Amino acid sequence: LVPDRLTRLVANLDEKLFLEGERVEVARRTAREAYRAAPVRKAAFAGKSYEADPDKLRAQIGGFFTSKEGPDRRASDHKGGPIKGLVTPHYEPRDAGPVYAWAYKELAEARTSDLFVIFGTCHAGMPDPFALTRKDYDTPFGPVPVDRAQAELCAPGRRRQLRPAALSGDERPDLPAALPGPACGHRAQRRA
């Protein structure tokens, strides 16, 4: 590379925060402080991975069910039965929506409790193996509350695997809630 092109490449990478250094640390600190100050865990993917408008999102989710790959509206073989767990893909909802629909159809028709534990993945890496958030999840359908009493049962001293640094889950603004948050918000809205 010619020196001028290399200089532009480095400047471009630095501008987009791909290079470690003071700018990245300031950006991390600013994001962390904004996340901690926010009253809820924002729906970071609303309008990107799924519709931000509640009516459009309702239609989008409905389309996942009725697409040729989706489960349609006929009753599940397990309708009314208990459900102990649900595994869904961690993939772009616009592309994997019908797969999500198969899983959430089971949830919608099952006999369930009022408490859901949602596990996600972190794309930015974490110093500890687990993180926990005490913030309610904002969704286009309204907030989905976190059961803080249950969350406190995982507080330091109760579970060795959840260390204090990880427990501030509020330090992890990048933990995604692509579709589980909106799906639970949609379910809670239907139950009310």
C-alpha positions as CSV (number, residue, x, y, z in Angstrom):
1,L,0.0,0.0,0.0
2,V,1.1,3.5,-0.7
3,P,1.7,5.6,2.4
4,D,-1.2,7.9,1.7
5,R,-3.6,4.9,1.3
6,L,-2.3,3.3,4.5
7,T,-2.7,6.6,6.4
8,R,-6.3,6.9,5.1
9,L,-7.0,3.2,6.0
10,V,-5.7,3.7,9.6
11,A,-7.7,6.9,10.0
12,N,-10.8,5.2,8.7
13,L,-10.4,2.2,11.1
14,D,-9.7,4.6,14.0
15,E,-12.8,6.7,13.1
16,K,-15.0,3.6,13.2
17,L,-13.4,2.5,16.5
18,F,-11.7,-0.6,15.2
19,L,-8.4,0.3,16.7
20,E,-7.6,0.0,20.4
21,G,-6.7,3.2,22.1
22,E,-8.1,6.2,23.9
23,R,-10.9,6.9,21.5
24,V,-12.2,3.3,21.9
25,E,-12.0,3.5,25.7
26,V,-13.9,6.8,25.7
27,A,-16.6,5.3,23.4
28,R,-16.9,2.2,25.7
29,R,-17.1,4.3,28.8
30,T,-19.7,6.6,27.2
31,A,-21.8,3.6,26.0
32,R,-21.5,2.0,29.5
33,E,-22.6,5.2,31.3
34,A,-25.5,5.7,28.9
35,Y,-26.6,2.1,29.4
36,R,-26.4,2.4,33.2
37,A,-28.4,5.7,33.2
38,A,-31.2,4.3,31.0
39,P,-34.3,3.2,32.9
40,V,-34.8,0.1,30.6
41,R,-32.7,-2.1,28.4
42,K,-33.4,-0.5,25.0
43,A,-34.7,-2.5,22.0
44,A,-31.4,-2.0,20.1
45,F,-32.5,-4.0,17.1
46,A,-36.0,-2.5,16.7
47,G,-36.2,-1.0,13.2
48,K,-33.1,-3.0,12.2
49,S,-33.7,-6.7,12.7
50,Y,-37.4,-6.4,13.3
51,E,-40.1,-3.7,12.9
52,A,-40.1,-0.9,15.5
53,D,-43.8,-0.1,15.1
54,P,-46.0,-2.4,17.2
55,D,-48.6,-2.9,14.4
56,K,-46.0,-3.6,11.8
57,L,-44.1,-5.9,14.1
58,R,-47.4,-7.8,14.9
59,A,-47.8,-8.2,11.1
60,Q,-44.2,-9.2,10.7
61,I,-44.5,-11.9,13.4
62,G,-47.8,-13.1,11.9
63,G,-46.0,-13.4,8.5
64,F,-43.4,-15.7,10.1
65,F,-46.2,-18.1,11.0
66,T,-48.1,-18.0,7.7
67,S,-45.1,-18.1,5.4
68,K,-44.6,-21.4,3.5
69,E,-41.7,-22.3,5.9
70,G,-43.8,-21.3,9.0
71,P,-46.1,-23.5,11.2
72,D,-49.3,-21.8,10.1
73,R,-52.1,-21.4,12.6
74,R,-53.2,-25.0,13.1
75,A,-52.8,-26.3,16.7
76,S,-49.6,-27.8,17.9
77,D,-49.5,-31.5,18.9
78,H,-48.4,-30.2,22.3
79,K,-51.1,-27.6,22.8
80,G,-52.0,-27.1,26.5
81,G,-49.1,-29.3,27.6
82,P,-46.3,-28.1,29.9
83,I,-43.1,-26.6,28.5
84,K,-39.9,-26.5,30.4
85,G,-37.6,-24.9,27.9
86,L,-37.4,-23.4,24.5
87,V,-34.4,-23.2,22.2
88,T,-34.5,-20.7,19.3
89,P,-31.9,-19.7,16.8
90,H,-29.7,-16.8,17.4
91,Y,-30.0,-15.4,13.9
92,E,-31.4,-12.4,12.0
93,P,-35.2,-12.5,12.5
94,R,-35.9,-11.1,9.0
95,D,-34.2,-14.3,7.6
96,A,-35.0,-16.9,10.3
97,G,-38.5,-15.6,11.3
98,P,-40.3,-18.8,10.4
99,V,-37.9,-20.9,12.5
100,Y,-38.6,-18.6,15.4
101,A,-42.3,-19.0,14.7
102,W,-42.1,-22.8,15.1
103,A,-40.5,-22.4,18.5
104,Y,-42.8,-19.5,19.7
105,K,-45.9,-21.3,18.5
106,E,-45.1,-24.1,21.1
107,L,-44.6,-21.4,23.7
108,A,-47.8,-19.6,22.8
109,E,-49.9,-22.8,23.0
110,A,-48.2,-24.4,26.0
111,R,-49.2,-24.3,29.6
112,T,-46.4,-22.0,30.9
113,S,-45.4,-20.1,34.0
114,D,-45.2,-16.4,34.3
115,L,-41.4,-16.4,34.6
116,F,-39.1,-16.8,31.6
117,V,-35.3,-16.9,31.8
118,I,-33.8,-15.7,28.5
119,F,-30.2,-16.6,27.7
120,G,-28.4,-14.7,25.0
121,T,-25.0,-14.4,23.6
122,C,-22.6,-11.5,23.7
123,H,-20.8,-10.5,20.5
124,A,-18.2,-8.3,22.1
125,G,-16.9,-10.8,24.6
126,M,-17.0,-10.6,28.4
127,P,-14.4,-11.0,31.1
128,D,-16.7,-13.3,33.0
129,P,-18.7,-16.3,31.8
130,F,-22.1,-14.9,32.7
131,A,-23.9,-11.6,33.0
132,L,-27.2,-10.8,34.4
133,T,-29.4,-7.7,33.8
134,R,-31.8,-6.2,36.3
135,K,-33.2,-3.8,33.7
136,D,-36.6,-4.3,32.2
137,Y,-36.6,-4.9,28.4
138,D,-38.1,-2.3,26.2
139,T,-39.9,-3.7,23.2
140,P,-42.2,-2.2,20.6
141,F,-45.1,-3.7,22.5
142,G,-44.0,-2.1,25.8
143,P,-41.6,-3.0,28.5
144,V,-41.1,-6.6,29.6
145,P,-40.3,-6.5,33.3
146,V,-37.4,-8.4,34.9
147,D,-38.3,-10.3,38.1
148,R,-35.7,-8.6,40.3
149,A,-36.4,-10.9,43.2
150,Q,-35.5,-13.9,41.1
151,A,-32.5,-12.1,39.7
152,E,-31.2,-11.4,43.2
153,L,-31.2,-15.2,43.8
154,C,-28.3,-15.3,41.4
155,A,-26.4,-12.5,43.3
156,P,-22.8,-12.9,44.4
157,G,-22.4,-15.4,47.2
158,R,-25.5,-17.4,46.1
159,R,-24.0,-18.6,42.8
160,R,-20.2,-18.8,42.5
161,Q,-20.3,-18.7,38.7
162,L,-21.9,-15.2,38.6
163,R,-19.1,-12.9,39.8
164,P,-19.8,-9.3,40.8
165,A,-18.3,-7.8,37.7
166,A,-20.6,-9.9,35.5
167,L,-23.6,-9.3,37.7
168,S,-23.7,-5.7,36.8
169,G,-25.1,-7.0,33.5
170,D,-26.0,-3.4,33.3
171,E,-22.4,-3.1,32.1
172,R,-23.2,-5.1,29.0
173,P,-25.1,-2.8,26.6
174,D,-24.2,-5.1,23.7
175,L,-26.0,-8.3,25.0
176,P,-28.6,-8.8,22.2
177,A,-32.3,-9.4,22.6
178,A,-33.2,-9.8,19.0
179,L,-36.5,-11.5,19.2
180,P,-37.1,-13.0,22.6
181,G,-37.9,-9.6,24.2
182,P,-40.5,-8.6,21.6
183,A,-41.9,-12.1,21.5
184,C,-42.4,-12.0,25.3
185,G,-43.8,-8.5,25.1
186,H,-46.3,-9.7,22.4
187,R,-47.2,-12.7,24.6
188,A,-47.6,-10.5,27.7
189,Q,-49.8,-8.0,25.8
190,R,-52.0,-10.9,24.6
191,R,-52.4,-12.3,28.1
192,A,-53.4,-8.9,29.6
